[in-house]
Amino acid sequence: MQTRIISLLVEDHPGVLTRMSGMFTMRGINITSLTVSPCEKNGLSRMTVAIKGTESELEKVRKQISNLIEVVKVVDLKADEAIIRDLCLLKVHTKDSGMRLEVMLLVESYGAKIMDATLDSVIIELTEEPKKIDRFVDLMQHFGVKQLFRTGLTAIGRD
């Protein structure tokens, strides 16, 4: 099994997302991340889809996506030819000033930001490559993660 990241330019109409996800479901392909947003062209949206499957399954799905009427453009994004990011918000338990200082040092070393703080927790924002976020979240588990939210992948080809 491998992961493939596909960038799609699609018509911005109701039901497009449902048809796209339904096609993956019918093929038994798991979507590991999906983001949709407006793009630089009026009437179109950009979708970034990360899927897992065998090479042959992924190639079949890519061809089927290309044939959908609402799909204007399909681009496979390779990790070394794209900038790939994820946004993570997490609330971490900080029961005392020593723990808070430790968290603050780790936040700084990862280039994250503290967005809010109370006496017993901090809310942290980190926008980074998914694997770096995974490592950061693993470190924060030591302190006690109260809540965790991730937006999903978004990516842009380098050219």
N, C-alpha and C positions, 0 to 999 in steps of 0.2 A: 504494500500500500504506500502511496505517495500523496503528497499534498500539491495541488496546483492552484495558483491564483490567477483568476481570469478577470479582466477589466472589460466591462460591457458598456456600450453607449446604446441606450434604449429610448424609445418613445415614452414620453411622460403621460401615460394614460392609466385610468383605473384598471386593475386586474393584471397588469403586466407582471408584477412581482408574484402574484398567485400562480400564473401560468409557468413562470420560470421555476419556482420552487416545486411545483407539481411535476414538472419534467424530471427534476433530480430525484424526487420521491419515487416516481414510476420506475426509474432505472436502479433504485436501491443505492443511490449515491448520497453520502452524508455531507451536508453543508456544515463546515466547521466555523465559518464566519461569513456574514453577509452585511454589507453596508450599501445604502442607496442615498444619493444626494443630487440636488440640482447641479448642473455643470455650466460650462461657458456658452452653451448654445440653447436658446429659448426652445421650449417644447421637448427637450431631451433631458434625461437623467443619466448619471453614471452609477453603475453597480460594480462593486468589487466583491467577488465571490471566491471563497477558499473552499475547495472540495477535496475529499480523500477517496482514492480508489486505485485500481490497477491502471497501468498505462493504457491498455486497450479500452477500458471503461471510460476513462477520462477523455480519450480521443473521440470516442463515439458521442459523448455528451457535448463536447466542444463543437462537433459538426452539426449536431441537432440544434444547438443554441443558434448557430449561424443561420439556420434555415427559418427561424421564427420571424414572422413579419415585423414585429416590434423592435427587433434587434438591428441596429444600424451598423455597429462595429464590434468585433470581438478581438481582444488582444491577450495572449498568454504572457504573464509577467514572470520572468525568472528572477530569483532573489538577487543575483549579482548584476542584473540590468534594471533594477527598480529600487525606488525608495518605498519601504513598507513600514507603516506605523500603526499603532494601536493606542488608544487613550484609556488609562486606568484611573479610576477614583476609588480610594479605599479609606475606610475609617479604622484606625488602629488604636487599641487600648494602651493608655499610658497612665499607670496607677500612681507614679511618683515622678519627681523631677529628674532623678537619675535615668529612668526609663525614657522620659521625654527627651533628654539630651542625647541618648543613644539613637533614638528614632530620628531626631533632627540631623545628626551627623550622617546617618545612612541616607536620608532624604537628600542632603546636600551632595554626597558622593555620587549619587545616581542622577543628579540633575533634575530631581523632582521638586515640587513646590508644596509647601503646607498652605492649604486654602482656608482652613478654619481650625480652631483649637478650643477645647474646653478643659476643665480640670482633669477629666479622666480619658480624653481621647483627642486624636488629631485626624483631620481629613487631608489626604495627600493626593496630589495629581501628578501623574507621570505619563508623558507621551513619548513613546520610544518603540524600538523594534520589539516584536512580541516575545522573543526569547529573553531579552533583557528585563521586560516586565515580569515574565515568569520567575526569573531569579530574584527580583526585588520582592515580589509577593511571597516567595518562599522564605526570604529573610524576615519579612514582617510577620509571618506566622508565629515566630518566636514570641512576639509581643502580644499577639491575640488580635486577629483581624475580625472586627465586628461586622463590617459590610464590605463587599467588593463588587465593583461594576466595571465592565470593559465594553468599549464601543464596538469592537470588531475591527478587522483589518481595513485599512484604506491604503491604496498604493498608486504610484505614478511611475511610468516608464522613464528611464533616463534619456532615451531617444534611439 
